[in-house]
Amino acid sequence: MRRFLAVCLLLLLVGCGDKAQDLYDTAQLEEKQFNKPHAMKLYRQIVEEYANSPYAKQAKTRLAELEKAR
């Protein structure tokens, strides 16, 4: 429940900003909370839906690192 509230608060604070950045920030938060499956899902979403975003390259890197650690 606490994690859900933290994610909601983060999303509220970012407002209508860059969607790729919002997803990346949320994925980072999920990693810090040891929810790697959800973080990986968010990184994949960035890569697939926002391929031209500067966050796509970072998301690819994090995704590769998380898959390697499996």
Buried (B, 14 or more C-beta within 10 A) or exposed (E): EEBEEBBEEBBEEBEEEBBBBBBBBBBBBBBEBEBBEBBBBBBBBBBEEBEEBEBBEBBBEBBEEBEEEE
